[in-house]
Amino acid sequence: MELCETLYYYRAYHGACYATGGFARAFMFSSSSHPRDYMDASVIVARAGGGLKKDETGQMKMSKDQTESSVMHSLRNNMAQFNPVVIITADDNPKAQIQPPHPYCVLDYFKITNMWWEKSQNKRIVRLRFEKLNSKKASWWQPKGTTEIAKPGSLDPPLTQTCQTCDHSSQQIYLQGWMCLRPECNQFWKLLSPISNTLKEPEESSLTYDPRFLKQKNPWPNDDTELPLGSMNAELSDHSIMGEDCSRAHWSGIVCPDCGRCTSRLKWTGWKCENPKCSFERIPPHVLVSAASLHDPFNPLSTSYMYSRDLHLPMVNLSVSFAHNYRINRFSIPGIDGFITHMIANKTVVQEANGPHDMFESLQQTDIGLARRSMGQDFFTRHYAVNFGMPYKFIAATASSPFPDSTSPVTLARSRLNWAARYLLAEEPSKSSSIGAEWKPKEFNETLVLSYMENQKISYHDDGEFGLGPTIATLSLGATGTMRIRMKSRYFSGVSKAGIYDSELPLPGCLQYEKRMDLYQGLCDLQSQDRKAYNERLRQIPKELGLKGGPLAKDAITMTVSHGDIVIMHGAQLQKYYEHSVDHMGKLRFALTCRYIDPESLSEEDKPKWEVLPDEGEYDGTKLPVPA
Ligand SMILES: O=C(O)CCC(=O)C(=O)O
């Protein structure tokens, strides 16, 4: 992750070659290399990535012929337009002549000089020869005290021969003899035996590179020049620019100037080198993003009720009301016991003392411990988070502290959201008494603060973990966000990833709703009568109805959440069957989300070491002057 966030030329989380926009940018040279791969101080020969699978012994093996892919087109573009690629080595690279000092190390820029087809383990593969771009620069990966036996260009040029069958010419790569390298030709990958004068595929283990092929020099325009390998992210301009330190470049990783390690920005305040032996830290000055700068000329704030920019599918029911300076959009989704309320704040709300404007600015001025949360295996969430009150231990566990250790926006948000939830749940027309009774003992006992810099977002997820909810309320501060709510794929398609039909009551809006409804009762009966036949039916139904796991439902509700707005989701079913995501287009956004977390649902070690006291803020939004 650190590599991919720091090096603009290598953003391939799972691949050997990173290509983008039709050009290859970098190659990773690691343990899954091919036996004929080669590496010295100036030349590398490697197999183009892809097509490897683990065999039963855990070894990476070719499972099928390689074919022309978009990566190969990119590599050809690099050659045609003289775009060099960066090569990175991993510490398990068996061809490295020295032990690389770090798990991943950048070698340098290389020219791709040759790209050809071969055969290996009876499968067709593509191979590449790379030559270091700047031949004047020493290669740090050359063993100390040694010199290259032959530098590129110091030997005779490689032999080139034309195939008598296909008229295609190619260089001689192996000392064992010349071979046609055009896979369409029936002479492809065959050596002429001088004894029998017949063509035969070579013995792979006997192949030795022809030094004239390896050590050729291929001049490129502008070679022998230096290109930057370090990232230039996070260079601040000389002027103070509002939000510059929250820009995409500023939450990218940097190359540590002290030890050279790629370092992601894991803390809101700045970078701290992750190398345990290095103490480098960089805290860029934060130029306050002022609340006044959030002004949207196409949606001007007023003390009247605001416009709505929310959209929904026709099946979703919307009721609109106006109260206490909020436009209140209340959505309910058929089949779901619950509702979603969007309270759209006006100028009176956002400008009130200790209100959204003040909270937004105050959150930027105090270090409240916002950090990216670990998702395991060295991966971290994109956004920053910190929790107060009852510990939040779901998905990616977040550091928690008692409310008294937080800053005023955290407690103010809790009190504001408790007021909003209390007000809305009491207003809920159909079931006010039961919901109100359920809610009261579950007033919010936790505030999770999320902060999103430019281009950061939270992808589709639910908040339905055991012991949490059933009411979840968020106060949005800063840049305008888009919150999307959609049915989970499993319930939309009715099929699990393993291809098994889900026999739960189908939800309106799902694929093949009517047909699935027709099957529903019969399946319930079969389940209680004949378990074997029932399981068999679950495997047959996807084929009968033409259903497969994987299709994504359209967003049922899309809300434009502005600074000061509140979104309240109520109902466990909403979290079970639906999921939500939020992104934004600005430089900085905070989401302060309050939940009730049942302390009894936490494991002994997760239980707080502090008492979570009731909210004493007593915020009351009804006290503000309302639009005339
Ligand atoms: O950013 C937001 O508004 C929503 C945050 C959210 O979905 C969460 O905390 O689970």
The ligand as an ORCA input file, in Angstrom:
! r2SCAN-3c Opt
* xyz 0 1
  O     -19.320     10.021      5.674
  C     -20.472      9.850      6.008
  O     -21.328     10.736      5.931
  C     -20.962      8.476      6.464
  C     -20.039      7.766      7.362
  C     -20.434      6.324      7.506
  O     -21.048      5.744      6.655
  C     -20.012      5.574      8.693
  O     -19.423      6.142      9.620
  O     -20.284      4.362      8.718
*
